[in-house]
Amino acid sequence: MMLLSLALSYTGFTALSLSMDKHQQELNGSDRCSPERMRLWAWLGWATLTAAFGLCVWNHGWALGPVLWLGALTAAGLLIAFGLYPYRPRWIVPLALALPMMGVIAALL
């Protein structure tokens, strides 16, 4: 379950970064989404971060769940900020689509 919350945190941060003008230009070049689409990205990002929080609390309880959620946020944020944006920005969106699926598979095994 921890891998799924880490994947949801990564996807949430990716969606939040896609809701910003600067990151839209970095990831899509000159193509830019409409303001409605950018608000949708923001809502989706916050929803997936909330789902990751709920998953951590449901799986580990209130004593340890928020701590593990903050750890998942830290790991996902470091991966995006220091790993992928500077070196492989084209990998960010495909990974955001693939990681939650892999997290669900890992949670079921």
C-alpha positions in Angstrom: 0.0 0.0 0.0 2.9 2.3 0.6 4.0 2.1 -3.0 0.5 3.0 -4.1 0.5 6.1 -1.8 3.9 7.1 -3.2 2.6 6.7 -6.8 -0.5 8.8 -5.9 1.7 11.4 -4.4 3.8 11.5 -7.5 0.8 11.8 -9.7 -0.7 14.5 -7.5 2.5 16.6 -7.7 2.6 16.1 -11.5 -1.0 17.2 -11.9 -0.3 20.3 -9.7 2.7 21.1 -11.7 0.7 20.9 -14.9 -1.7 23.5 -13.5 1.1 26.1 -13.6 2.1 28.1 -16.6 5.8 27.7 -16.1 5.6 23.9 -16.0 3.2 23.7 -18.9 5.8 25.4 -21.1 8.6 23.1 -19.8 6.6 19.9 -20.4 4.6 20.8 -23.5 6.8 23.3 -25.2 4.8 26.2 -26.6 1.5 24.4 -26.2 -0.6 25.6 -23.3 -3.8 24.3 -21.9 -6.9 26.4 -21.4 -7.5 28.0 -17.9 -10.4 25.5 -17.3 -8.0 22.6 -18.0 -5.4 24.0 -15.7 -8.0 24.3 -12.9 -9.0 20.7 -13.6 -5.3 19.7 -13.2 -5.2 21.5 -9.9 -8.3 19.8 -8.6 -7.0 16.5 -9.8 -3.7 17.0 -8.1 -5.3 17.9 -4.7 -7.7 15.0 -5.0 -4.9 12.5 -5.6 -2.8 13.9 -2.7 -5.9 13.6 -0.5 -6.4 10.0 -1.7 -2.8 9.2 -0.8 -3.4 10.7 2.7 -6.5 8.7 3.1 -4.8 5.5 2.0 -1.9 6.0 4.5 -4.3 6.7 7.4 -6.6 3.8 6.4 -3.7 1.4 6.2 -1.5 2.5 9.1 -3.9 4.4 11.4 -3.8 8.0 12.7 -0.6 7.4 14.7 1.7 6.5 11.7 -0.4 7.3 8.6 0.2 11.0 8.4 4.0 10.5 9.0 4.2 8.0 6.2 2.1 10.3 4.0 4.6 13.1 4.6 7.4 10.7 3.7 5.7 9.7 0.5 5.2 13.4 -0.4 8.9 14.1 0.3 10.1 11.2 -1.8 7.8 12.1 -4.7 8.7 15.7 -4.6 12.4 15.0 -4.5 12.0 12.6 -7.5 10.2 15.3 -9.5 12.2 18.4 -8.5 15.7 17.0 -8.5 15.5 14.0 -10.7 13.1 14.3 -13.5 12.6 18.1 -14.2 16.3 18.9 -14.7 17.3 15.7 -16.6 14.3 13.9 -18.1 11.2 16.2 -18.2 9.5 14.1 -20.9 9.3 11.1 -18.5 7.2 13.0 -16.0 3.7 12.6 -17.5 4.1 9.0 -18.7 5.3 8.0 -15.2 2.4 9.8 -13.6 0.1 7.6 -15.7 1.9 4.3 -15.2 2.9 4.5 -11.5 -0.6 4.3 -10.0 -1.3 1.2 -12.1 1.9 -0.4 -10.9 1.0 0.6 -7.3 -2.4 -1.1 -7.5 -0.7 -4.2 -8.9 1.8 -4.1 -6.1 -0.9 -3.6 -3.5 -2.9 -6.6 -4.8 0.2 -8.9 -4.7 
